[in-house]
């Protein structure tokens, strides 16, 4: 049981943001909060044009 917890911790720790590679990814999309925010804004702009 403790082994499963360890593996889970490691995978979260290694998950860096795919876009900036600086901050840690906070969700399954492998983006940090600020990059996800930027991406959302870009999507809105693209949809409008
Ligand atoms: Zn990022």
mmCIF file of the protein (N, C-alpha, C, O) and its ligand, coordinates in Angstrom:
data_MODEL
# 
_entry.id   MODEL 
# 
loop_
_entity.id 
_entity.type 
_entity.pdbx_number_of_molecules 
1 polymer     1 
2 non-polymer 1 
# 
_entity_poly.entity_id                      1 
_entity_poly.type                           'polypeptide(L)' 
_entity_poly.nstd_linkage                   no 
_entity_poly.nstd_monomer                   no 
_entity_poly.pdbx_seq_one_letter_code       
;(UNK)(UNK)(UNK)(UNK)(UNK)(UNK)(UNK)(UNK)(UNK)(UNK)(UNK)(UNK)(UNK)(UNK)(UNK)(UNK)
(UNK)(UNK)(UNK)(UNK)(UNK)(UNK)(UNK)(UNK)(UNK)(UNK)(UNK)(UNK)(UNK)(UNK)(UNK)(UNK)
(UNK)(UNK)(UNK)(UNK)(UNK)(UNK)(UNK)(UNK)(UNK)(UNK)(UNK)(UNK)(UNK)(UNK)(UNK)(UNK)
(UNK)
;
_entity_poly.pdbx_seq_one_letter_code_can   XXXXXXXXXXXXXXXXXXXXXXXXXXXXXXXXXXXXXXXXXXXXXXXXX 
_entity_poly.pdbx_strand_id                 A 
# 
loop_
_entity_poly_seq.entity_id 
_entity_poly_seq.num 
_entity_poly_seq.mon_id 
_entity_poly_seq.hetero 
1 1  UNK n 
1 2  UNK n 
1 3  UNK n 
1 4  UNK n 
1 5  UNK n 
1 6  UNK n 
1 7  UNK n 
1 8  UNK n 
1 9  UNK n 
1 10 UNK n 
1 11 UNK n 
1 12 UNK n 
1 13 UNK n 
1 14 UNK n 
1 15 UNK n 
1 16 UNK n 
1 17 UNK n 
1 18 UNK n 
1 19 UNK n 
1 20 UNK n 
1 21 UNK n 
1 22 UNK n 
1 23 UNK n 
1 24 UNK n 
1 25 UNK n 
1 26 UNK n 
1 27 UNK n 
1 28 UNK n 
1 29 UNK n 
1 30 UNK n 
1 31 UNK n 
1 32 UNK n 
1 33 UNK n 
1 34 UNK n 
1 35 UNK n 
1 36 UNK n 
1 37 UNK n 
1 38 UNK n 
1 39 UNK n 
1 40 UNK n 
1 41 UNK n 
1 42 UNK n 
1 43 UNK n 
1 44 UNK n 
1 45 UNK n 
1 46 UNK n 
1 47 UNK n 
1 48 UNK n 
1 49 UNK n 
# 
loop_
_struct_asym.id 
_struct_asym.entity_id 
A 1 
B 2 
# 
loop_
_chem_comp.id 
_chem_comp.type 
_chem_comp.mon_nstd_flag 
UNK 'L-peptide linking' . 
ZN  non-polymer         . 
# 
_pdbx_entity_nonpoly.entity_id   2 
_pdbx_entity_nonpoly.name        ? 
_pdbx_entity_nonpoly.comp_id     ZN 
# 
_pdbx_nonpoly_scheme.asym_id         B 
_pdbx_nonpoly_scheme.entity_id       2 
_pdbx_nonpoly_scheme.mon_id          ZN 
_pdbx_nonpoly_scheme.ndb_seq_num     1 
_pdbx_nonpoly_scheme.pdb_seq_num     101 
_pdbx_nonpoly_scheme.auth_seq_num    101 
_pdbx_nonpoly_scheme.pdb_mon_id      ZN 
_pdbx_nonpoly_scheme.auth_mon_id     ZN 
_pdbx_nonpoly_scheme.pdb_strand_id   A 
_pdbx_nonpoly_scheme.pdb_ins_code    . 
# 
loop_
_atom_site.group_PDB 
_atom_site.id 
_atom_site.type_symbol 
_atom_site.label_atom_id 
_atom_site.label_alt_id 
_atom_site.label_comp_id 
_atom_site.label_asym_id 
_atom_site.label_entity_id 
_atom_site.label_seq_id 
_atom_site.pdbx_PDB_ins_code 
_atom_site.Cartn_x 
_atom_site.Cartn_y 
_atom_site.Cartn_z 
_atom_site.occupancy 
_atom_site.B_iso_or_equiv 
_atom_site.pdbx_formal_charge 
_atom_site.auth_seq_id 
_atom_site.auth_comp_id 
_atom_site.auth_asym_id 
_atom_site.auth_atom_id 
_atom_site.pdbx_PDB_model_num 
ATOM   1   N  N  . UNK A 1 1  ? 0.843   -1.197 0.000   1.00 0.00 ? 1   UNK A N  1 
ATOM   2   C  CA . UNK A 1 1  ? 0.000   0.000  0.000   1.00 0.00 ? 1   UNK A CA 1 
ATOM   3   C  C  . UNK A 1 1  ? 0.885   1.257  0.000   1.00 0.00 ? 1   UNK A C  1 
ATOM   4   O  O  . UNK A 1 1  ? 0.607   2.224  -0.709  1.00 0.00 ? 1   UNK A O  1 
ATOM   5   N  N  . UNK A 1 2  ? 1.943   1.224  0.799   1.00 0.00 ? 2   UNK A N  1 
ATOM   6   C  CA . UNK A 1 2  ? 2.834   2.382  0.839   1.00 0.00 ? 2   UNK A CA 1 
ATOM   7   C  C  . UNK A 1 2  ? 3.561   2.565  -0.489  1.00 0.00 ? 2   UNK A C  1 
ATOM   8   O  O  . UNK A 1 2  ? 3.942   3.683  -0.837  1.00 0.00 ? 2   UNK A O  1 
ATOM   9   N  N  . UNK A 1 3  ? 3.754   1.490  -1.226  1.00 0.00 ? 3   UNK A N  1 
ATOM   10  C  CA . UNK A 1 3  ? 4.426   1.546  -2.518  1.00 0.00 ? 3   UNK A CA 1 
ATOM   11  C  C  . UNK A 1 3  ? 3.578   2.334  -3.529  1.00 0.00 ? 3   UNK A C  1 
ATOM   12  O  O  . UNK A 1 3  ? 4.100   3.136  -4.303  1.00 0.00 ? 3   UNK A O  1 
ATOM   13  N  N  . UNK A 1 4  ? 2.296   2.096  -3.505  1.00 0.00 ? 4   UNK A N  1 
ATOM   14  C  CA . UNK A 1 4  ? 1.387   2.785  -4.427  1.00 0.00 ? 4   UNK A CA 1 
ATOM   15  C  C  . UNK A 1 4  ? 1.410   4.289  -4.151  1.00 0.00 ? 4   UNK A C  1 
ATOM   16  O  O  . UNK A 1 4  ? 1.409   5.099  -5.078  1.00 0.00 ? 4   UNK A O  1 
ATOM   17  N  N  . UNK A 1 5  ? 1.429   4.646  -2.897  1.00 0.00 ? 5   UNK A N  1 
ATOM   18  C  CA . UNK A 1 5  ? 1.445   6.060  -2.519  1.00 0.00 ? 5   UNK A CA 1 
ATOM   19  C  C  . UNK A 1 5  ? 2.730   6.710  -3.024  1.00 0.00 ? 5   UNK A C  1 
ATOM   20  O  O  . UNK A 1 5  ? 2.707   7.834  -3.525  1.00 0.00 ? 5   UNK A O  1 
ATOM   21  N  N  . UNK A 1 6  ? 3.843   6.004  -2.890  1.00 0.00 ? 6   UNK A N  1 
ATOM   22  C  CA . UNK A 1 6  ? 5.134   6.528  -3.348  1.00 0.00 ? 6   UNK A CA 1 
ATOM   23  C  C  . UNK A 1 6  ? 5.127   6.774  -4.854  1.00 0.00 ? 6   UNK A C  1 
ATOM   24  O  O  . UNK A 1 6  ? 5.569   7.825  -5.319  1.00 0.00 ? 6   UNK A O  1 
ATOM   25  N  N  . UNK A 1 7  ? 4.629   5.813  -5.604  1.00 0.00 ? 7   UNK A N  1 
ATOM   26  C  CA . UNK A 1 7  ? 4.609   5.943  -7.068  1.00 0.00 ? 7   UNK A CA 1 
ATOM   27  C  C  . UNK A 1 7  ? 3.744   7.130  -7.483  1.00 0.00 ? 7   UNK A C  1 
ATOM   28  O  O  . UNK A 1 7  ? 4.084   7.868  -8.407  1.00 0.00 ? 7   UNK A O  1 
ATOM   29  N  N  . UNK A 1 8  ? 2.648   7.298  -6.803  1.00 0.00 ? 8   UNK A N  1 
ATOM   30  C  CA . UNK A 1 8  ? 1.741   8.391  -7.123  1.00 0.00 ? 8   UNK A CA 1 
ATOM   31  C  C  . UNK A 1 8  ? 2.439   9.731  -6.886  1.00 0.00 ? 8   UNK A C  1 
ATOM   32  O  O  . UNK A 1 8  ? 2.313   10.657 -7.688  1.00 0.00 ? 8   UNK A O  1 
ATOM   33  N  N  . UNK A 1 9  ? 3.166   9.822  -5.790  1.00 0.00 ? 9   UNK A N  1 
ATOM   34  C  CA . UNK A 1 9  ? 3.884   11.037 -5.442  1.00 0.00 ? 9   UNK A CA 1 
ATOM   35  C  C  . UNK A 1 9  ? 4.931   11.373 -6.505  1.00 0.00 ? 9   UNK A C  1 
ATOM   36  O  O  . UNK A 1 9  ? 5.069   12.528 -6.908  1.00 0.00 ? 9   UNK A O  1 
ATOM   37  N  N  . UNK A 1 10 ? 5.660   10.358 -6.952  1.00 0.00 ? 10  UNK A N  1 
ATOM   38  C  CA . UNK A 1 10 ? 6.728   10.584 -7.927  1.00 0.00 ? 10  UNK A CA 1 
ATOM   39  C  C  . UNK A 1 10 ? 6.186   11.087 -9.260  1.00 0.00 ? 10  UNK A C  1 
ATOM   40  O  O  . UNK A 1 10 ? 6.753   12.001 -9.859  1.00 0.00 ? 10  UNK A O  1 
ATOM   41  N  N  . UNK A 1 11 ? 5.104   10.499 -9.719  1.00 0.00 ? 11  UNK A N  1 
ATOM   42  C  CA . UNK A 1 11 ? 4.550   10.893 -11.016 1.00 0.00 ? 11  UNK A CA 1 
ATOM   43  C  C  . UNK A 1 11 ? 4.073   12.345 -10.982 1.00 0.00 ? 11  UNK A C  1 
ATOM   44  O  O  . UNK A 1 11 ? 4.200   13.068 -11.971 1.00 0.00 ? 11  UNK A O  1 
ATOM   45  N  N  . UNK A 1 12 ? 3.540   12.757 -9.871  1.00 0.00 ? 12  UNK A N  1 
ATOM   46  C  CA . UNK A 1 12 ? 3.083   14.141 -9.737  1.00 0.00 ? 12  UNK A CA 1 
ATOM   47  C  C  . UNK A 1 12 ? 4.294   15.074 -9.714  1.00 0.00 ? 12  UNK A C  1 
ATOM   48  O  O  . UNK A 1 12 ? 4.270   16.151 -10.310 1.00 0.00 ? 12  UNK A O  1 
ATOM   49  N  N  . UNK A 1 13 ? 5.340   14.655 -9.026  1.00 0.00 ? 13  UNK A N  1 
ATOM   50  C  CA . UNK A 1 13 ? 6.532   15.482 -8.870  1.00 0.00 ? 13  UNK A CA 1 
ATOM   51  C  C  . UNK A 1 13 ? 7.228   15.695 -10.225 1.00 0.00 ? 13  UNK A C  1 
ATOM   52  O  O  . UNK A 1 13 ? 7.734   16.783 -10.499 1.00 0.00 ? 13  UNK A O  1 
ATOM   53  N  N  . UNK A 1 14 ? 7.252   14.652 -11.068 1.00 0.00 ? 14  UNK A N  1 
ATOM   54  C  CA . UNK A 1 14 ? 7.970   14.725 -12.340 1.00 0.00 ? 14  UNK A CA 1 
ATOM   55  C  C  . UNK A 1 14 ? 7.181   15.454 -13.416 1.00 0.00 ? 14  UNK A C  1 
ATOM   56  O  O  . UNK A 1 14 ? 7.731   15.812 -14.457 1.00 0.00 ? 14  UNK A O  1 
ATOM   57  N  N  . UNK A 1 15 ? 5.911   15.671 -13.174 1.00 0.00 ? 15  UNK A N  1 
ATOM   58  C  CA . UNK A 1 15 ? 5.076   16.248 -14.222 1.00 0.00 ? 15  UNK A CA 1 
ATOM   59  C  C  . UNK A 1 15 ? 5.310   17.748 -14.338 1.00 0.00 ? 15  UNK A C  1 
ATOM   60  O  O  . UNK A 1 15 ? 4.755   18.538 -13.574 1.00 0.00 ? 15  UNK A O  1 
ATOM   61  N  N  . UNK A 1 16 ? 6.137   18.127 -15.304 1.00 0.00 ? 16  UNK A N  1 
ATOM   62  C  CA . UNK A 1 16 ? 6.369   19.550 -15.569 1.00 0.00 ? 16  UNK A CA 1 
ATOM   63  C  C  . UNK A 1 16 ? 5.423   20.029 -16.661 1.00 0.00 ? 16  UNK A C  1 
ATOM   64  O  O  . UNK A 1 16 ? 4.936   19.236 -17.467 1.00 0.00 ? 16  UNK A O  1 
ATOM   65  N  N  . UNK A 1 17 ? 5.173   21.303 -16.679 1.00 0.00 ? 17  UNK A N  1 
ATOM   66  C  CA . UNK A 1 17 ? 4.312   21.889 -17.690 1.00 0.00 ? 17  UNK A CA 1 
ATOM   67  C  C  . UNK A 1 17 ? 4.921   21.702 -19.076 1.00 0.00 ? 17  UNK A C  1 
ATOM   68  O  O  . UNK A 1 17 ? 6.113   21.946 -19.259 1.00 0.00 ? 17  UNK A O  1 
ATOM   69  N  N  . UNK A 1 18 ? 4.135   21.278 -20.042 1.00 0.00 ? 18  UNK A N  1 
ATOM   70  C  CA . UNK A 1 18 ? 4.619   21.031 -21.397 1.00 0.00 ? 18  UNK A CA 1 
ATOM   71  C  C  . UNK A 1 18 ? 4.942   22.330 -22.123 1.00 0.00 ? 18  UNK A C  1 
ATOM   72  O  O  . UNK A 1 18 ? 5.757   22.337 -23.045 1.00 0.00 ? 18  UNK A O  1 
ATOM   73  N  N  . UNK A 1 19 ? 4.330   23.396 -21.729 1.00 0.00 ? 19  UNK A N  1 
ATOM   74  C  CA . UNK A 1 19 ? 4.475   24.645 -22.459 1.00 0.00 ? 19  UNK A CA 1 
ATOM   75  C  C  . UNK A 1 19 ? 5.691   25.455 -21.984 1.00 0.00 ? 19  UNK A C  1 
ATOM   76  O  O  . UNK A 1 19 ? 6.523   25.845 -22.803 1.00 0.00 ? 19  UNK A O  1 
ATOM   77  N  N  . UNK A 1 20 ? 5.803   25.707 -20.699 1.00 0.00 ? 20  UNK A N  1 
ATOM   78  C  CA . UNK A 1 20 ? 6.894   26.545 -20.193 1.00 0.00 ? 20  UNK A CA 1 
ATOM   79  C  C  . UNK A 1 20 ? 8.030   25.703 -19.608 1.00 0.00 ? 20  UNK A C  1 
ATOM   80  O  O  . UNK A 1 20 ? 9.160   26.177 -19.494 1.00 0.00 ? 20  UNK A O  1 
ATOM   81  N  N  . UNK A 1 21 ? 7.738   24.487 -19.248 1.00 0.00 ? 21  UNK A N  1 
ATOM   82  C  CA . UNK A 1 21 ? 8.737   23.577 -18.658 1.00 0.00 ? 21  UNK A CA 1 
ATOM   83  C  C  . UNK A 1 21 ? 9.383   24.136 -17.408 1.00 0.00 ? 21  UNK A C  1 
ATOM   84  O  O  . UNK A 1 21 ? 10.486  23.725 -17.048 1.00 0.00 ? 21  UNK A O  1 
ATOM   85  N  N  . UNK A 1 22 ? 8.741   25.034 -16.762 1.00 0.00 ? 22  UNK A N  1 
ATOM   86  C  CA . UNK A 1 22 ? 9.289   25.614 -15.536 1.00 0.00 ? 22  UNK A CA 1 
ATOM   87  C  C  . UNK A 1 22 ? 8.452   25.227 -14.335 1.00 0.00 ? 22  UNK A C  1 
ATOM   88  O  O  . UNK A 1 22 ? 8.946   24.707 -13.335 1.00 0.00 ? 22  UNK A O  1 
ATOM   89  N  N  . UNK A 1 23 ? 7.171   25.501 -14.472 1.00 0.00 ? 23  UNK A N  1 
ATOM   90  C  CA . UNK A 1 23 ? 6.282   25.202 -13.358 1.00 0.00 ? 23  UNK A CA 1 
ATOM   91  C  C  . UNK A 1 23 ? 5.771   23.772 -13.449 1.00 0.00 ? 23  UNK A C  1 
ATOM   92  O  O  . UNK A 1 23 ? 5.863   23.115 -14.486 1.00 0.00 ? 23  UNK A O  1 
ATOM   93  N  N  . UNK A 1 24 ? 5.238   23.325 -12.339 1.00 0.00 ? 24  UNK A N  1 
ATOM   94  C  CA . UNK A 1 24 ? 4.725   21.958 -12.303 1.00 0.00 ? 24  UNK A CA 1 
ATOM   95  C  C  . UNK A 1 24 ? 3.309   21.895 -12.847 1.00 0.00 ? 24  UNK A C  1 
ATOM   96  O  O  . UNK A 1 24 ? 2.480   22.766 -12.585 1.00 0.00 ? 24  UNK A O  1 
ATOM   97  N  N  . UNK A 1 25 ? 3.057   20.851 -13.605 1.00 0.00 ? 25  UNK A N  1 
ATOM   98  C  CA . UNK A 1 25 ? 1.714   20.651 -14.122 1.00 0.00 ? 25  UNK A CA 1 
ATOM   99  C  C  . UNK A 1 25 ? 0.771   20.342 -12.970 1.00 0.00 ? 25  UNK A C  1 
ATOM   100 O  O  . UNK A 1 25 ? 1.096   19.585 -12.055 1.00 0.00 ? 25  UNK A O  1 
ATOM   101 N  N  . UNK A 1 26 ? -0.390  20.943 -13.042 1.00 0.00 ? 26  UNK A N  1 
ATOM   102 C  CA . UNK A 1 26 ? -1.331  20.794 -11.940 1.00 0.00 ? 26  UNK A CA 1 
ATOM   103 C  C  . UNK A 1 26 ? -2.471  19.848 -12.286 1.00 0.00 ? 26  UNK A C  1 
ATOM   104 O  O  . UNK A 1 26 ? -3.216  19.418 -11.406 1.00 0.00 ? 26  UNK A O  1 
ATOM   105 N  N  . UNK A 1 27 ? -2.605  19.525 -13.568 1.00 0.00 ? 27  UNK A N  1 
ATOM   106 C  CA . UNK A 1 27 ? -3.701  18.637 -13.963 1.00 0.00 ? 27  UNK A CA 1 
ATOM   107 C  C  . UNK A 1 27 ? -3.229  17.629 -14.993 1.00 0.00 ? 27  UNK A C  1 
ATOM   108 O  O  . UNK A 1 27 ? -2.060  17.618 -15.380 1.00 0.00 ? 27  UNK A O  1 
ATOM   109 N  N  . UNK A 1 28 ? -4.148  16.783 -15.432 1.00 0.00 ? 28  UNK A N  1 
ATOM   110 C  CA . UNK A 1 28 ? -3.810  15.715 -16.370 1.00 0.00 ? 28  UNK A CA 1 
ATOM   111 C  C  . UNK A 1 28 ? -3.418  16.242 -17.750 1.00 0.00 ? 28  UNK A C  1 
ATOM   112 O  O  . UNK A 1 28 ? -2.809  15.509 -18.530 1.00 0.00 ? 28  UNK A O  1 
ATOM   113 N  N  . UNK A 1 29 ? -3.745  17.469 -18.064 1.00 0.00 ? 29  UNK A N  1 
ATOM   114 C  CA . UNK A 1 29 ? -3.378  18.031 -19.374 1.00 0.00 ? 29  UNK A CA 1 
ATOM   115 C  C  . UNK A 1 29 ? -1.911  18.457 -19.406 1.00 0.00 ? 29  UNK A C  1 
ATOM   116 O  O  . UNK A 1 29 ? -1.424  18.950 -20.424 1.00 0.00 ? 29  UNK A O  1 
ATOM   117 N  N  . UNK A 1 30 ? -1.218  18.266 -18.297 1.00 0.00 ? 30  UNK A N  1 
ATOM   118 C  CA . UNK A 1 30 ? 0.223   18.545 -18.199 1.00 0.00 ? 30  UNK A CA 1 
ATOM   119 C  C  . UNK A 1 30 ? 0.567   20.008 -18.464 1.00 0.00 ? 30  UNK A C  1 
ATOM   120 O  O  . UNK A 1 30 ? 1.593   20.318 -19.070 1.00 0.00 ? 30  UNK A O  1 
ATOM   121 N  N  . UNK A 1 31 ? -0.289  20.881 -18.009 1.00 0.00 ? 31  UNK A N  1 
ATOM   122 C  CA . UNK A 1 31 ? -0.029  22.315 -18.085 1.00 0.00 ? 31  UNK A CA 1 
ATOM   123 C  C  . UNK A 1 31 ? -0.092  22.904 -16.683 1.00 0.00 ? 31  UNK A C  1 
ATOM   124 O  O  . UNK A 1 31 ? -0.810  22.411 -15.813 1.00 0.00 ? 31  UNK A O  1 
ATOM   125 N  N  . UNK A 1 32 ? 0.680   23.973 -16.485 1.00 0.00 ? 32  UNK A N  1 
ATOM   126 C  CA . UNK A 1 32 ? 0.571   24.671 -15.213 1.00 0.00 ? 32  UNK A CA 1 
ATOM   127 C  C  . UNK A 1 32 ? -0.632  25.614 -15.272 1.00 0.00 ? 32  UNK A C  1 
ATOM   128 O  O  . UNK A 1 32 ? -1.252  25.777 -16.323 1.00 0.00 ? 32  UNK A O  1 
ATOM   129 N  N  . UNK A 1 33 ? -0.947  26.217 -14.163 1.00 0.00 ? 33  UNK A N  1 
ATOM   130 C  CA . UNK A 1 33 ? -2.146  27.054 -14.104 1.00 0.00 ? 33  UNK A CA 1 
ATOM   131 C  C  . UNK A 1 33 ? -2.067  28.236 -15.064 1.00 0.00 ? 33  UNK A C  1 
ATOM   132 O  O  . UNK A 1 33 ? -3.043  28.538 -15.751 1.00 0.00 ? 33  UNK A O  1 
ATOM   133 N  N  . UNK A 1 34 ? -0.922  28.905 -15.121 1.00 0.00 ? 34  UNK A N  1 
ATOM   134 C  CA . UNK A 1 34 ? -0.817  30.110 -15.951 1.00 0.00 ? 34  UNK A CA 1 
ATOM   135 C  C  . UNK A 1 34 ? -0.824  29.762 -17.439 1.00 0.00 ? 34  UNK A C  1 
ATOM   136 O  O  . UNK A 1 34 ? -1.421  30.490 -18.232 1.00 0.00 ? 34  UNK A O  1 
ATOM   137 N  N  . UNK A 1 35 ? -0.178  28.673 -17.832 1.00 0.00 ? 35  UNK A N  1 
ATOM   138 C  CA . UNK A 1 35 ? -0.187  28.277 -19.235 1.00 0.00 ? 35  UNK A CA 1 
ATOM   139 C  C  . UNK A 1 35 ? -1.579  27.830 -19.669 1.00 0.00 ? 35  UNK A C  1 
ATOM   140 O  O  . UNK A 1 35 ? -1.989  28.088 -20.801 1.00 0.00 ? 35  UNK A O  1 
ATOM   141 N  N  . UNK A 1 36 ? -2.291  27.179 -18.796 1.00 0.00 ? 36  UNK A N  1 
ATOM   142 C  CA . UNK A 1 36 ? -3.654  26.774 -19.121 1.00 0.00 ? 36  UNK A CA 1 
ATOM   143 C  C  . UNK A 1 36 ? -4.531  28.007 -19.311 1.00 0.00 ? 36  UNK A C  1 
ATOM   144 O  O  . UNK A 1 36 ? -5.410  28.038 -20.173 1.00 0.00 ? 36  UNK A O  1 
ATOM   145 N  N  . UNK A 1 37 ? -4.272  29.017 -18.489 1.00 0.00 ? 37  UNK A N  1 
ATOM   146 C  CA . UNK A 1 37 ? -5.014  30.275 -18.599 1.00 0.00 ? 37  UNK A CA 1 
ATOM   147 C  C  . UNK A 1 37 ? -4.726  30.947 -19.937 1.00 0.00 ? 37  UNK A C  1 
ATOM   148 O  O  . UNK A 1 37 ? -5.646  31.418 -20.604 1.00 0.00 ? 37  UNK A O  1 
ATOM   149 N  N  . UNK A 1 38 ? -3.454  30.995 -20.333 1.00 0.00 ? 38  UNK A N  1 
ATOM   150 C  CA . UNK A 1 38 ? -3.060  31.593 -21.615 1.00 0.00 ? 38  UNK A CA 1 
ATOM   151 C  C  . UNK A 1 38 ? -3.692  30.820 -22.764 1.00 0.00 ? 38  UNK A C  1 
ATOM   152 O  O  . UNK A 1 38 ? -4.213  31.408 -23.712 1.00 0.00 ? 38  UNK A O  1 
ATOM   153 N  N  . UNK A 1 39 ? -3.641  29.517 -22.667 1.00 0.00 ? 39  UNK A N  1 
ATOM   154 C  CA . UNK A 1 39 ? -4.201  28.670 -23.725 1.00 0.00 ? 39  UNK A CA 1 
ATOM   155 C  C  . UNK A 1 39 ? -5.701  28.905 -23.873 1.00 0.00 ? 39  UNK A C  1 
ATOM   156 O  O  . UNK A 1 39 ? -6.230  28.926 -24.985 1.00 0.00 ? 39  UNK A O  1 
ATOM   157 N  N  . UNK A 1 40 ? -6.367  29.079 -22.762 1.00 0.00 ? 40  UNK A N  1 
ATOM   158 C  CA . UNK A 1 40 ? -7.803  29.351 -22.788 1.00 0.00 ? 40  UNK A CA 1 
ATOM   159 C  C  . UNK A 1 40 ? -8.082  30.683 -23.469 1.00 0.00 ? 40  UNK A C  1 
ATOM   160 O  O  . UNK A 1 40 ? -9.019  30.798 -24.258 1.00 0.00 ? 40  UNK A O  1 
ATOM   161 N  N  . UNK A 1 41 ? -7.269  31.686 -23.164 1.00 0.00 ? 41  UNK A N  1 
ATOM   162 C  CA . UNK A 1 41 ? -7.421  32.995 -23.796 1.00 0.00 ? 41  UNK A CA 1 
ATOM   163 C  C  . UNK A 1 41 ? -7.189  32.895 -25.301 1.00 0.00 ? 41  UNK A C  1 
ATOM   164 O  O  . UNK A 1 41 ? -7.942  33.473 -26.085 1.00 0.00 ? 41  UNK A O  1 
ATOM   165 N  N  . UNK A 1 42 ? -6.153  32.164 -25.707 1.00 0.00 ? 42  UNK A N  1 
ATOM   166 C  CA . UNK A 1 42 ? -5.844  32.000 -27.114 1.00 0.00 ? 42  UNK A CA 1 
ATOM   167 C  C  . UNK A 1 42 ? -6.994  31.309 -27.845 1.00 0.00 ? 42  UNK A C  1 
ATOM   168 O  O  . UNK A 1 42 ? -7.321  31.670 -28.976 1.00 0.00 ? 42  UNK A O  1 
ATOM   169 N  N  . UNK A 1 43 ? -7.585  30.350 -27.220 1.00 0.00 ? 43  UNK A N  1 
ATOM   170 C  CA . UNK A 1 43 ? -8.714  29.646 -27.826 1.00 0.00 ? 43  UNK A CA 1 
ATOM   171 C  C  . UNK A 1 43 ? -9.902  30.576 -28.028 1.00 0.00 ? 43  UNK A C  1 
ATOM   172 O  O  . UNK A 1 43 ? -10.609 30.486 -29.032 1.00 0.00 ? 43  UNK A O  1 
ATOM   173 N  N  . UNK A 1 44 ? -10.113 31.455 -27.080 1.00 0.00 ? 44  UNK A N  1 
ATOM   174 C  CA . UNK A 1 44 ? -11.222 32.398 -27.194 1.00 0.00 ? 44  UNK A CA 1 
ATOM   175 C  C  . UNK A 1 44 ? -10.973 33.356 -28.355 1.00 0.00 ? 44  UNK A C  1 
ATOM   176 O  O  . UNK A 1 44 ? -11.882 33.642 -29.135 1.00 0.00 ? 44  UNK A O  1 
ATOM   177 N  N  . UNK A 1 45 ? -9.735  33.854 -28.469 1.00 0.00 ? 45  UNK A N  1 
ATOM   178 C  CA . UNK A 1 45 ? -9.367  34.770 -29.556 1.00 0.00 ? 45  UNK A CA 1 
ATOM   179 C  C  . UNK A 1 45 ? -9.524  34.073 -30.908 1.00 0.00 ? 45  UNK A C  1 
ATOM   180 O  O  . UNK A 1 45 ? -10.057 34.655 -31.853 1.00 0.00 ? 45  UNK A O  1 
ATOM   181 N  N  . UNK A 1 46 ? -9.067  32.848 -30.993 1.00 0.00 ? 46  UNK A N  1 
ATOM   182 C  CA . UNK A 1 46 ? -9.135  32.093 -32.244 1.00 0.00 ? 46  UNK A CA 1 
ATOM   183 C  C  . UNK A 1 46 ? -10.584 31.865 -32.665 1.00 0.00 ? 46  UNK A C  1 
ATOM   184 O  O  . UNK A 1 46 ? -10.919 31.916 -33.848 1.00 0.00 ? 46  UNK A O  1 
ATOM   185 N  N  . UNK A 1 47 ? -11.415 31.618 -31.693 1.00 0.00 ? 47  UNK A N  1 
ATOM   186 C  CA . UNK A 1 47 ? -12.821 31.374 -31.992 1.00 0.00 ? 47  UNK A CA 1 
ATOM   187 C  C  . UNK A 1 47 ? -13.506 32.640 -32.511 1.00 0.00 ? 47  UNK A C  1 
ATOM   188 O  O  . UNK A 1 47 ? -14.380 32.577 -33.376 1.00 0.00 ? 47  UNK A O  1 
ATOM   189 N  N  . UNK A 1 48 ? -13.101 33.776 -31.976 1.00 0.00 ? 48  UNK A N  1 
ATOM   190 C  CA . UNK A 1 48 ? -13.723 35.036 -32.350 1.00 0.00 ? 48  UNK A CA 1 
ATOM   191 C  C  . UNK A 1 48 ? -13.336 35.472 -33.762 1.00 0.00 ? 48  UNK A C  1 
ATOM   192 O  O  . UNK A 1 48 ? -14.149 36.068 -34.469 1.00 0.00 ? 48  UNK A O  1 
ATOM   193 N  N  . UNK A 1 49 ? -12.121 35.185 -34.172 1.00 0.00 ? 49  UNK A N  1 
ATOM   194 C  CA . UNK A 1 49 ? -11.653 35.669 -35.478 1.00 0.00 ? 49  UNK A CA 1 
ATOM   195 C  C  . UNK A 1 49 ? -12.210 34.874 -36.649 1.00 0.00 ? 49  UNK A C  1 
ATOM   196 O  O  . UNK A 1 49 ? -11.898 35.172 -37.802 1.00 0.00 ? 49  UNK A O  1 
HETATM 197 ZN ZN . ZN  B 2 .  ? 3.432   26.409 -17.928 1.00 0.00 ? 101 ZN  A ZN 1 
# 
